[in-house]
Amino acid sequence: MSPIESALAVVIVNWNGRQHLGICLAALQGQSYAPFRVIVVDNGSSDDSVEFVRALYPDVELIQLEGNRGFAAPCNMGISRALERPEIEFIVTLNNDTDPEPTYLEELVACARRNPTAGAVQPKVVNYFEADRLDSTGIMIAADMSAVNRGLGETDRGQYGQEEEIFGAAASAALYPRAALEQVALPVAGGPSEFFDGSYFAYHEDVDLAWRLRLSGFQAYYTPRAVVRHVHSATGKSRSPFKAFYVHRNHLFNLSKNLPLFFLLRALALLPLMYLWSLVSVLRGRGAASGLGQTTKGAGCNMAGILLRGWGQFFLHMPGLLAKRKQIQARRRVSHREISSWFKLYRATREKIHFS
């Protein structure tokens, strides 16, 4: 993990993840690709994460924050630090609860070089505890702007065994070429540009980045040769009200910023159907929304509160969202026809996508 003449930097955001960091950093030490930099951005951890990194991994660059700032803003800090060095060509965002195989970085870089139009490269991410259970092979989208990890929860039978184009990459273990990140970065008054939208805190900031890369003319690719084990939602906890709120709020952020007017109006028209589907899932105790409460009443109240809070935050952020929308749409290099094709080629199944 050398900081000298590295073409690649790995950025890890950590919050009280000492139990995971040891596995992740040890796996990075065993990578076949070299040299590369590792930057850990710590969100004010109260465990011994910082002391652990300093003691056992002195070559790792450590950025310490005073409090938990989520994923997007700290990740931007790590990326900005990495890009201070002109030789850095690729950025890898890696969750702290991952265990990459030894050829992980080598295969990501190889895929990016095979596909020079790539704005992102997605590895095969499998469940940490069940290696034959998939976690992500990329991002899939729905017409209402919802998104889900492709293959999430499926048994790995080789159905995603080919390198192929996908809609976008999940930031839990993705590679992004420097040129692509710099082209779609969002200007911020009085501060450095943002690669992930810092207002998201956590969840679906990678969906937003995937859309911005696509709209600017980049593609995304999946390579099954790069493999990572991942403890899914180790920090945010799957199906929690906390996660559901940010998924819903950031979903509203995504559609308002990234969709051209025709697609935006269609997505807004579909939102009531999305809410109805989620409510039915809650009442039946099935699907991604079913984990919001232990009783039907509790789940329904949680869902209503999440919707109200999400819309409240959406209107509060409206001026900033409109300014970002103007920037993003001005950079758009693809036609309405091509955008329409994405909803067919990378279509998400509805039962998996809401309040996950």
Legacy VTK file of the C-alpha trace (Angstrom):
# vtk DataFile Version 3.0
C-alpha trace
ASCII
DATASET POLYDATA
POINTS 356 float
0.000 0.000 0.000
2.568 2.544 -1.131
1.791 6.265 -1.378
4.554 6.758 -3.973
3.853 6.891 -7.719
0.510 5.182 -7.316
-1.983 5.195 -10.185
-4.817 4.116 -7.891
-6.196 5.161 -4.511
-8.650 3.265 -2.309
-10.957 5.415 -0.172
-12.598 3.813 2.881
-15.139 5.628 5.067
-15.278 4.273 8.609
-17.517 4.767 11.624
-16.984 2.470 14.607
-15.936 -0.287 12.245
-12.850 -1.606 14.006
-14.187 -5.179 13.831
-14.320 -4.928 10.038
-11.272 -2.774 9.294
-8.785 -5.469 10.263
-10.126 -7.843 7.612
-10.477 -5.157 4.940
-7.025 -3.622 5.354
-5.336 -7.018 5.599
-6.990 -8.042 2.327
-5.728 -4.865 0.679
-2.208 -5.679 1.807
-2.482 -8.949 -0.119
-3.532 -7.415 -3.440
-1.749 -8.451 -6.628
-1.990 -4.888 -7.954
0.679 -2.474 -6.717
1.424 0.171 -5.741
-1.671 1.987 -4.543
-2.682 4.384 -1.796
-5.210 3.721 0.936
-7.067 6.597 2.572
-9.318 5.970 5.580
-11.752 8.750 6.490
-12.935 8.215 10.059
-16.292 9.642 11.112
-15.378 10.403 14.720
-15.385 6.752 15.795
-15.745 6.062 19.520
-14.146 2.625 19.246
-10.405 2.145 18.708
-10.538 2.377 14.894
-8.096 5.302 14.675
-5.589 3.802 17.113
-5.820 0.467 15.307
-5.027 1.985 11.894
-2.186 4.089 13.264
-0.585 1.186 15.091
-0.850 -1.566 12.499
-1.172 0.276 9.165
1.146 3.313 9.311
1.189 3.624 5.493
-2.559 4.247 5.446
-3.459 7.930 5.210
-5.945 8.836 7.914
-8.418 11.709 7.818
-10.121 12.236 11.175
-13.493 13.940 11.483
-15.020 15.064 14.766
-18.431 13.483 14.152
-20.355 11.132 11.918
-20.956 12.813 8.550
-22.318 9.780 6.771
-20.772 8.427 3.583
-20.954 10.980 0.777
-19.132 13.975 2.295
-16.320 11.945 3.946
-15.840 9.957 0.741
-15.488 13.231 -1.155
-12.775 14.282 1.293
-10.864 11.076 0.646
-11.240 11.395 -3.116
-10.111 15.030 -3.056
-7.070 14.074 -0.983
-6.206 11.313 -3.443
-6.595 13.542 -6.495
-4.139 16.060 -5.087
-1.552 13.754 -6.641
-1.616 14.078 -10.446
-0.497 10.487 -11.011
-3.735 9.064 -9.568
-5.742 7.632 -12.458
-8.360 5.565 -10.636
-10.348 5.894 -7.418
-11.813 2.846 -5.665
-14.512 3.400 -3.043
-14.558 0.472 -0.644
-16.801 -0.121 2.357
-15.017 -0.942 5.602
-17.015 -4.193 5.953
-15.554 -5.830 2.844
-13.018 -8.553 2.146
-11.684 -8.234 -1.427
-10.020 -11.193 -3.110
-6.308 -10.787 -3.968
-6.899 -9.936 -7.654
-9.754 -7.508 -6.948
-7.927 -4.266 -7.775
-6.003 -5.789 -10.664
-9.204 -6.977 -12.341
-11.032 -3.680 -11.806
-8.212 -1.761 -13.477
-7.994 -4.301 -16.297
-11.712 -3.940 -16.997
-11.437 -0.148 -17.024
-8.580 -0.323 -19.506
-10.523 -2.729 -21.739
-13.436 -0.290 -21.757
-12.096 3.255 -22.174
-15.618 4.780 -22.127
-16.216 3.412 -18.610
-17.119 5.925 -15.951
-17.391 3.155 -13.367
-16.503 -0.525 -12.934
-18.515 -2.889 -10.736
-17.076 -6.100 -9.226
-19.016 -9.168 -8.173
-19.964 -8.489 -4.555
-21.074 -11.522 -2.566
-22.429 -11.968 0.933
-19.664 -12.130 3.527
-21.260 -15.055 5.372
-22.618 -16.943 2.340
-20.200 -16.827 -0.578
-22.792 -18.285 -2.959
-25.252 -15.480 -2.148
-24.967 -12.331 -4.257
-24.961 -8.815 -2.826
-24.479 -6.688 -5.946
-23.474 -6.945 -9.584
-24.473 -3.370 -10.383
-27.376 -0.937 -10.133
-30.781 -1.500 -11.724
-33.409 1.236 -12.097
-37.183 1.622 -12.353
-39.283 4.220 -14.182
-40.151 5.935 -10.890
-36.387 6.400 -10.312
-36.150 3.702 -7.642
-33.020 1.579 -7.737
-31.772 -1.748 -6.428
-28.602 -3.804 -6.466
-28.687 -6.278 -9.341
-28.649 -9.834 -8.057
-29.230 -8.864 -4.415
-30.047 -11.997 -2.404
-29.852 -14.346 -5.383
-27.936 -17.608 -5.268
-24.868 -17.320 -7.484
-25.388 -19.895 -10.238
-23.157 -18.161 -12.748
-26.017 -16.026 -14.116
-23.749 -12.981 -13.918
-20.650 -14.708 -15.233
-19.883 -12.409 -18.173
-18.263 -9.015 -18.314
-20.970 -6.657 -19.544
-22.316 -3.152 -19.580
-24.586 -2.233 -16.659
-26.432 0.925 -15.678
-24.111 1.904 -12.835
-21.848 0.700 -10.064
-22.592 0.369 -6.353
-20.131 2.462 -4.353
-19.522 -0.279 -1.789
-16.631 -1.563 -3.924
-16.533 0.364 -7.230
-13.757 1.811 -9.372
-14.114 5.274 -10.940
-11.637 6.740 -13.444
-10.352 10.136 -12.416
-11.374 11.774 -15.700
-14.990 10.667 -15.269
-15.235 11.910 -11.680
-13.755 15.275 -12.542
-16.115 15.724 -15.484
-19.317 15.151 -13.467
-18.249 16.805 -10.191
-20.757 19.268 -8.758
-19.403 22.777 -8.076
-19.861 24.019 -4.509
-19.718 27.710 -3.647
-16.781 28.441 -1.386
-15.500 24.871 -1.346
-14.116 21.995 -3.423
-16.321 20.291 -5.995
-18.306 17.251 -4.870
-18.093 13.868 -6.590
-20.856 12.308 -4.502
-23.563 14.785 -3.544
-22.642 15.726 0.016
-26.240 16.530 0.977
-27.202 12.831 0.773
-25.485 11.769 4.030
-25.890 8.085 3.101
-27.634 5.770 0.602
-28.297 6.199 -3.110
-25.503 8.730 -3.537
-24.018 6.098 -5.843
-27.277 5.976 -7.826
-27.038 9.745 -8.267
-23.423 9.474 -9.424
-24.366 6.653 -11.802
-27.024 8.892 -13.367
-24.655 11.852 -13.712
-22.017 9.671 -15.362
-24.578 8.199 -17.759
-26.068 11.570 -18.661
-22.579 12.866 -19.447
-21.974 10.024 -21.910
-20.020 7.511 -19.810
-20.847 3.816 -19.542
-20.518 1.429 -16.601
-19.214 -2.121 -16.722
-19.417 -5.199 -14.546
-16.574 -7.700 -14.286
-17.114 -11.016 -12.462
-13.339 -11.470 -12.275
-13.117 -8.954 -9.438
-14.744 -10.423 -6.319
-15.481 -8.893 -2.919
-17.222 -10.287 0.147
-19.460 -7.746 1.866
-21.350 -7.580 5.170
-24.449 -5.873 3.727
-25.699 -2.806 5.699
-23.338 -3.408 8.603
-23.526 0.258 9.628
-27.028 1.356 8.633
-28.842 -1.933 9.237
-31.024 -3.283 6.463
-34.738 -2.406 6.552
-34.351 0.026 9.441
-36.410 3.254 9.576
-33.094 5.160 9.504
-32.082 3.597 6.208
-35.601 3.743 4.770
-35.809 7.492 5.384
-32.557 8.244 3.578
-33.366 5.870 0.716
-36.731 7.597 0.186
-35.480 11.167 0.624
-32.490 10.616 -1.650
-34.732 8.930 -4.204
-36.639 12.246 -4.401
-33.335 14.099 -4.696
-32.261 11.816 -7.543
-35.348 12.175 -9.680
-35.511 15.964 -9.241
-31.881 16.460 -10.305
-31.238 13.888 -12.980
-34.370 13.257 -15.022
-35.167 15.370 -18.083
-38.642 16.898 -17.877
-40.602 14.132 -19.635
-39.100 11.402 -17.462
-39.427 13.562 -14.344
-43.166 14.039 -14.887
-43.581 10.290 -15.478
-41.677 9.445 -12.295
-43.772 11.864 -10.244
-46.953 10.336 -11.668
-45.734 6.875 -10.660
-44.905 7.833 -7.068
-48.447 7.209 -5.714
-48.298 3.690 -7.173
-44.925 3.185 -5.520
-46.344 4.221 -2.163
-49.372 1.977 -2.616
-47.147 -0.978 -3.488
-45.017 -0.321 -0.419
-48.075 -0.079 1.827
-49.375 -3.387 0.504
-45.953 -4.917 1.187
-46.093 -3.607 4.763
-49.585 -4.981 5.366
-48.687 -8.367 3.898
-45.329 -8.528 5.626
-43.567 -9.131 2.333
-41.008 -7.319 0.226
-38.462 -4.665 1.118
-40.942 -2.484 3.032
-42.043 -5.233 5.405
-39.234 -4.675 7.911
-40.368 -1.221 9.017
-42.275 -2.411 12.072
-42.988 -5.518 14.081
-46.763 -5.017 13.845
-48.944 -3.908 10.971
-49.818 -0.703 12.835
-46.210 0.017 13.723
-45.003 -0.564 10.199
-47.697 1.654 8.692
-46.915 4.489 11.109
-43.216 4.175 10.357
-43.905 4.322 6.634
-46.141 7.410 6.938
-43.541 9.192 9.049
-40.795 8.346 6.573
-42.839 9.713 3.667
-43.658 12.967 5.462
-40.089 13.526 6.623
-38.754 12.696 3.178
-40.999 15.193 1.422
-40.277 17.815 4.074
-36.541 17.461 3.510
-37.096 17.484 -0.248
-38.830 20.875 -0.140
-36.247 22.231 2.302
-33.451 21.332 -0.133
-35.373 22.451 -3.238
-33.267 25.575 -4.059
-30.034 23.598 -3.996
-31.547 20.708 -5.938
-32.753 23.044 -8.688
-29.299 24.622 -8.973
-27.701 21.187 -9.286
-30.361 20.112 -11.780
-29.444 23.049 -14.002
-25.782 22.038 -13.953
-26.479 18.357 -14.592
-28.925 18.905 -17.432
-26.545 21.385 -19.105
-23.933 18.598 -19.238
-26.295 16.019 -20.710
-24.845 14.354 -23.811
-27.424 11.625 -24.429
-30.799 11.665 -26.173
-34.241 10.995 -24.717
-34.319 7.812 -26.772
-31.147 6.537 -25.150
-32.420 7.403 -21.673
-35.655 5.565 -22.440
-33.643 2.485 -23.427
-31.966 2.409 -20.004
-35.297 1.784 -18.285
-35.708 -1.319 -20.461
-32.145 -2.632 -20.469
-31.529 -2.149 -16.730
-35.051 -2.570 -15.391
-35.468 -3.285 -11.680
-38.163 -5.616 -10.372
-40.640 -3.730 -8.216
-40.847 -6.110 -5.261
-37.225 -5.483 -4.298
-36.830 -1.746 -4.591
-38.792 0.162 -1.936
-37.649 1.030 1.580
-34.872 -1.598 1.487
LINES 1 357
356 0 1 2 3 4 5 6 7 8 9 10 11 12 13 14 15 16 17 18 19 20 21 22 23 24 25 26 27 28 29 30 31 32 33 34 35 36 37 38 39 40 41 42 43 44 45 46 47 48 49 50 51 52 53 54 55 56 57 58 59 60 61 62 63 64 65 66 67 68 69 70 71 72 73 74 75 76 77 78 79 80 81 82 83 84 85 86 87 88 89 90 91 92 93 94 95 96 97 98 99 100 101 102 103 104 105 106 107 108 109 110 111 112 113 114 115 116 117 118 119 120 121 122 123 124 125 126 127 128 129 130 131 132 133 134 135 136 137 138 139 140 141 142 143 144 145 146 147 148 149 150 151 152 153 154 155 156 157 158 159 160 161 162 163 164 165 166 167 168 169 170 171 172 173 174 175 176 177 178 179 180 181 182 183 184 185 186 187 188 189 190 191 192 193 194 195 196 197 198 199 200 201 202 203 204 205 206 207 208 209 210 211 212 213 214 215 216 217 218 219 220 221 222 223 224 225 226 227 228 229 230 231 232 233 234 235 236 237 238 239 240 241 242 243 244 245 246 247 248 249 250 251 252 253 254 255 256 257 258 259 260 261 262 263 264 265 266 267 268 269 270 271 272 273 274 275 276 277 278 279 280 281 282 283 284 285 286 287 288 289 290 291 292 293 294 295 296 297 298 299 300 301 302 303 304 305 306 307 308 309 310 311 312 313 314 315 316 317 318 319 320 321 322 323 324 325 326 327 328 329 330 331 332 333 334 335 336 337 338 339 340 341 342 343 344 345 346 347 348 349 350 351 352 353 354 355
